[in-house]
């Protein structure tokens, strides 16, 4: 039985008959007022090395979150690649591999309640929204066999709330996060959502502590898998990332 959504959770309304709008094509330059930027990285050669370990086959994929081979792959191949691009100052911190069920509108689950959180804003450290511009960005690599999506509103969360003094507010579970405030606001004014499609071997980098977002496996028939890490990704080095992958 699939987990239910949190009370008040924001759930994207996908229409399976209409292709999702790809933000990279439709809105390549976010508003200057926002600190947001995101990019896709094509990492197929690196992910292929993981496939060659045969840890993502249908009979083994259920154990990827505890699979030591994936951790070794990331430590010896994936993380060094990004460290070379962005430098030691990126201070990359791995979070590990995650398995997602197929055809899920959103994928994140509240570990305390077991329910789905829907679209949300990450909180790794308890601090006001306007103080988060210098926080680490999140990189998610699609290590699965099928496409997945990154669904998000590109605006800074404080701009959505229109309150520069907005602090950190407790959500329904008692955790401190701006997600509850975003949920209340979205009832009055719909979010501006976009979907970034990630093919197997592609990744996204985005500031998930200031934007509303979640992953999605909507429309896929098999399990989705991703590897996540966080770091300070200098926007000025993105060109070098593209050059190294050429």
N, C-alpha and C positions, 0 to 999 in steps of 0.2 A: 504494500500500500504506500502510495506516494505521500510525503509530508505535506501538511496543509500550510498555507501562508499565514504569517503573523497577522494579527488584527490590525487593519489599517495599512498593510503592505501595498506598495505601488507595483502593479503588475502590468508590463507592456501588453498592449492589445495587438498581437500579430495577426495578419490575415494570410493564411497559407497560400492563397491564390495570387498574392501580389509580392514580387520580390522585395526584400528589405532594402531600404535606401542606404547606400554605402557612403558614409561620411567623407571618406577620402576623395570621392569624386564630386560630391555635392557641396561640400563646405571645406575647402582646403585651407582657408585662412580664418581661424576663429577671431572673434571680436578682440580688438586691441586691449579692451578693458579687462579681459580675462587673462590669467596667468597660464591658461591651459595650452598645452601642446601635446600631440600624440603622434606616433609614427608606427609603421609596420616594418618589421625586419624579416627578411627571407633567410631562414636558417636551415633549409632542407638538408644540406650536407652534414650539419651537426646532428640533426634529428635522425637522419638515416643511420648514423653511427649507433644511435640508441636502438633503432629498429633492428639492427644487425645483432643485438644482444638477445633478441627474441623474448623480451620481457613484456611486450605489448600485444602478444597474440591473444585471441579470444579466451583461451584456457588459462591464461596467466594474468590478464589485465586486472582482475578483481583485487590483486594484492599489490598494486603499484605503490600505494602510499607507504608501505613498509619495505619495498624492494630496495635492498642495498645497492644493487647494480645501477639503479637510476641515480642514487645519490653520488656514486662514484663517477658516473658519466658527467653529471653536472659539475662536480668538483674539479675533474681533470680536463674537461673539454669546453662545456658551455660557459661557466663562470670565467675561466681564463680568457676566452674570446672577448667577452664584454669588458673585462678589466683592461685588456689591451686597447680596446676602442676608447673607453671613457677614462682610463687612468686609475691609479690607486685611490684617488680622492673619491671615486664612486662608492667605495666602501660597501660592496655588494653583500647582501645578506640573504641566503637561500631560505625559502619557506617550505619547499618540497613539492612532491607530485600529488595531484588530486584526481579522483575519478568522478565523473558526472554521468548520471543516467541519461539515456537518449530522450529527445523531444521534450525537454524542459524549458519553459518560457524563461525562467531564471534559475540559476544553479546554487546560489549561496544558501547555506543552512545555518541557522542559529544553533550553535553547539549546546547551549544551555537548555533550550526548549525543544530542539529537534524539528522546529518548523522552518519554513523558507522565509527569508527576510525580504525578498523582492528587491527592487532598486534601492540602493543605500549609499551612504558615504562611509568610507573606512575610518576607523579611529585606532591608530596604533599608540598614540599618546594623548592623554586628556588635555586638550588645549583649544582655545577659540579658533573658529574658522579662519579669521583674518591673520592668524599667526602661523598658518600652515604652509605658506608659499615656499618655505625653505625645507620642507619635509621631503623624505625620500619618495621617489616615484616607484610604481609597481611595474614589473615586466612579467608578462604571462606568455609562455610558449605553448602552442598547440602541438602536443606530442601524440595526439590521437590519430586515428585513421580517417576521420571525416572532418568537414568544416565545422567551426563553431563561431559564435558571434560575441562581440563586446558591445553591449548596449549602454548608451550613456547620453547625458545632457552636457554639452561642452562648456556651459557657463559655470563660473565659479559659484559654489553653493551660497556664498554670502550675497552674490548678486541676485540669485533666485529669491532669497529671503528678504532682500532689500533692507538689511539692517547690519551696518558695519560693526556694531557692538555685539552682534550675536555671539553667545558663548557656547559652551558645551552643555547640552541638556540631556537628562536621563531619558532613555526610551522605556518601553513598557516592561522590559525585563530588568530594569535597574542599571543597565550598562550606559555609560556616558557617551553620547553620540549626537550629531546634528540630524540624524535620520528622522527622528520623530518630528522635528520642526519642518523638515522638507515634506514629510507626509501630510502634515496639516496644510501647508502652503499649496500642495498639489491639488487639494480638494477645491481650491478657489481659482487656481490658474494652472492649466495642464503643463507638464514638462515638455521641453523641445528635444525629443529623443531621436537618436541616430543609431545605426547599427554598423559596426565595422566587422566585415567577414574575415575570418582567419582560416586560411587553408592549412592542412597539415604541414608543419615545418615553418609556419609564420608565427610572429609574436607581435604583441603590442606593448608600448611603453606609455604610461599615462599617470597623472597625479590623482590617484584614487582617494586621497584624503581630502580633496576639495571638490570633486565632481560626483554627481549622482551616477551610479553605474551598476552593472552586474554582468556576469557571463550568461550565455544562453546556448542550449543545444537544440533549440526549436527546429524541427524539420529533419533531424538526422535520425537514422534508424539504429545506430550502434552506440556503444558507450563512448563518451568524450573523455579525453585525458589532457591535463595541462601540467606544466612545471612553472612554478612561480618564484621570483626573487625580487628584492627591493634594493634600491640604490639611488645615489645622486647622479642622474644622467644629464650631463651638460649638453644643452641644446646645440651648442656650437660644434659639437663633435658628431652630430647625426650624419653629416656628409661623409665622415670617415667610416661610419658604420656601413653606409651604402657602398663605398669604395671597396671595403674589405670583402663584401659579399659578391662583388661583380665577377 
